[in-house]
Every structure is written in structure tokens, then in C-alpha cells.
Amino acid sequence: MLDSGPTNRMPFSYVVYREHRLVISTGSDLVTWEEIKARQDQTQTDPDFNSEFDQIVDLRAVTGFDMTSDHARLLARRIIFSATSKRAFVAASPGVFGVGRMWELFTEMSDNQSQIRVFYDLPSALKWLGLESLPH
């Protein structure tokens, strides 16, 4: 696949807010399953990360995903967060929301029992996580 964009393109990134016990993962443009897997691996080995933390997955700037349903199933089954973690996916478009719901269902059907909910807006996601705003 040819990519004429900048070499530092980062369509999927994350920040750990240790003091808030929160990971914020952010996607943009077209996101591939390889990028998500790489960020999962990186998050899991980050010294600031704790599997008990909650997560916001901000997908509002994502235009689409380059992955099969089998890829999504494999990613959702990976155990990165604990069963007590709450993971809020935020999507702006119906297509991205649908992929988030698929991820939620694949997680529920696996041994990975972290709690996932998909939202169309950030305030609802924050409320579900018990947060008033994003960390600064």
C-alpha cells in the first residue's frame, strides 16, 4: 500500500493519565488493525499503565477502519484492561459507531470481560466513567 502522507503520521495514539487512572486513546483518519495492535502492545508495556485504569477511546476523527471482522475479533479478545475497567468508545459517525459496537460484542463474547460502551458524544461517555471533564 502506498502512503503519500507524512512519515510521522499517527492515526492511533494514547496518553496515560496515571493520577486520574485513565488512558485516552485517540484515532484519526483511516485506522488499521496493525496500528491498533501496536498501540495495545505499547500501552500494555508503558510503565505508567495499569490494567485497572479506565479508558476513553476517542474515535470522533476516524473516517474508517482497514480491518476484517476477524481482525476486530482478535483485537477485542486481547486482555489489556481488567474486568473492572470501564472503556468508553466515542464515535461521530454511524459506521465508526457500528465498529465500536462490534468491538463491544466481541469483548462480551470472549474471556476479556472489561466493560465497554459506545457513545455518540463525549459528555455521555465521561458521565458513564464518572468524570466531569477530560484531564488537562
C-alpha positions in Angstrom: 0.0 0.0 0.0 1.3 3.4 -0.9 1.1 6.3 1.6 2.0 9.7 0.4 1.3 11.3 3.8 4.0 12.4 6.3 6.1 9.6 7.8 5.2 10.7 11.3 1.5 10.0 10.7 0.0 8.7 13.9 -3.6 7.7 13.2 -3.9 6.0 16.6 -2.2 7.2 19.8 -2.7 7.2 23.5 -1.9 9.1 26.7 -1.8 7.6 30.2 -3.1 9.9 33.0 -1.8 7.9 35.9 -3.1 10.4 38.6 -6.6 10.0 37.0 -6.3 6.3 36.5 -7.3 6.8 32.9 -6.0 6.1 29.4 -7.1 8.2 26.5 -6.7 6.6 23.1 -7.3 8.8 20.0 -7.8 7.7 16.5 -8.0 9.8 13.3 -8.3 9.2 9.6 -8.2 5.6 8.4 -7.1 3.3 11.2 -5.7 -0.2 10.6 -5.8 -3.2 12.8 -1.9 -3.2 12.8 -1.9 0.3 14.3 -4.4 -0.6 17.0 -2.4 -3.8 17.9 0.8 -1.8 18.0 -0.8 0.8 20.4 -2.2 -2.0 22.5 1.2 -3.6 22.8 2.8 -0.2 23.6 0.1 0.7 26.2 0.5 -2.7 27.9 4.2 -2.2 28.4 4.0 1.5 29.3 5.4 1.9 32.8 2.6 4.4 33.7 -0.1 2.0 32.6 -2.1 -0.1 35.0 -4.6 -2.6 33.7 -7.1 -1.4 36.3 -7.3 2.0 34.7 -10.4 3.1 32.7 -10.2 4.2 29.1 -11.7 6.7 26.6 -11.3 5.7 23.0 -11.9 8.9 21.1 -12.9 7.8 17.5 -14.6 11.1 16.5 -11.9 11.9 13.9 -11.8 8.4 12.5 -13.0 8.1 8.9 -12.9 4.4 8.7 -11.1 1.1 9.6 -8.9 -1.1 7.5 -9.6 -4.4 9.1 -11.7 -7.5 8.8 -14.2 -8.7 11.3 -11.7 -11.4 12.2 -9.1 -8.8 13.0 -11.6 -6.9 15.1 -12.4 -10.1 17.0 -8.7 -10.8 17.6 -8.1 -7.3 18.9 -11.2 -7.3 21.2 -10.2 -10.6 22.7 -6.7 -9.4 23.8 -6.7 -8.8 27.5 -5.1 -5.4 28.1 -7.6 -3.9 30.7 -9.0 -5.7 33.7 -12.6 -6.9 34.2 -13.2 -3.9 36.4 -12.0 -1.3 33.8 -14.6 0.8 32.1 -13.8 1.6 28.5 -15.9 4.3 26.7 -15.7 4.4 22.9 -16.8 7.7 21.4 -17.8 7.8 17.7 -19.2 10.6 15.5 -20.4 8.6 12.5 -22.8 5.6 12.3 -20.1 3.4 10.6 -17.5 4.0 13.3 -20.1 3.6 16.0 -21.0 0.2 14.4 -17.4 -0.9 14.6 -17.3 0.2 18.2 -20.5 -1.9 18.9 -18.9 -4.9 17.2 -15.8 -4.5 19.4 -18.1 -4.3 22.4 -19.9 -7.5 21.4 -16.7 -9.4 20.6 -15.4 -8.4 24.0 -18.5 -9.6 25.8 -18.3 -13.0 24.0 -14.6 -13.5 25.0 -12.6 -14.1 28.1 -11.8 -10.4 28.1 -14.5 -9.1 30.4 -13.7 -5.4 30.5 -16.8 -3.2 30.4 -17.2 -1.4 27.0 -19.9 1.1 26.0 -20.1 3.1 22.8 -21.3 6.6 22.7 -22.0 9.3 20.1 -20.9 12.1 22.4 -18.1 12.7 24.8 -20.2 14.2 27.7 -22.2 10.9 27.9 -19.0 8.8 27.9 -17.5 11.0 30.6 -20.6 10.7 32.7 -20.6 6.9 32.4 -17.0 6.9 33.5 -17.8 9.1 36.5 -15.7 12.0 35.1 -16.7 15.7 34.8 -14.2 16.5 32.1 -11.1 15.3 30.4 -7.7 15.7 32.2 -5.5 18.5 31.1 
